[in-house]
Structure formats: structure tokens, C-alpha cells
């Protein structure tokens, strides 16, 4: 079964990237573009976080990043 993955375009990434949080404490973040593409995939398709395709990275990373940035108001500021 073929599944369709969502990837941010270069144009979309160029608009988002300057607004990402910088110099955050903790472990080095994994590829932001891949994780944000995964978050948008889950929101677009409506699947559970744990069913997010592995191509986007660990589902716990996708879920935790979405929640952490939601609490900080990142998504509202970005929009």
C-alpha cells in the first residue's frame, strides 16, 4: 500500500524557518523541517500521533514538539 507523505516546500520552509525558536536549552533538536512536516501530516490526515510515518522521525518527537510549541504559543505567532 502506497501512502502519500507531506513535505514542506522550499518556499514554505523559507517562510517558517526564521521564526523557529533558537538557542533552546536541552539536547540538540532533530531536523526541524522533517518534524514540522510530520506534525502537518498528522493534522492534515487526522491519524494518531503514534501512527505518524517513520519517515518524519520518532512519533514521540513529533508529538512532544507539537505540544511544547503549542504551550509556548509558537503556532499562533507563526500564523
Steps between C-alpha positions, in 0.01 A plus 500: 500500500642837399454789737529864414739699716487876547825697475537874541598669175819705484286814483295405808814404693666832413197680651491287818869446581585856616222479763618179668614522861878535525750419775262280697644308796521123486609248242567605143177497300454260214422631152230765551375482143443125524324528838275790393412309183403208725286722721320641197455149360328384821277807508415472129432124494347478846697194607614433855843632595627145547394420141710779350724349228856425614640717218420803715693367798389350831131558568581607857724776363223619266244496782727662761609779264139580409396513867802693621468762228123519552550584869745774401257647245734433208228391258285807570796732449597322180151537353 
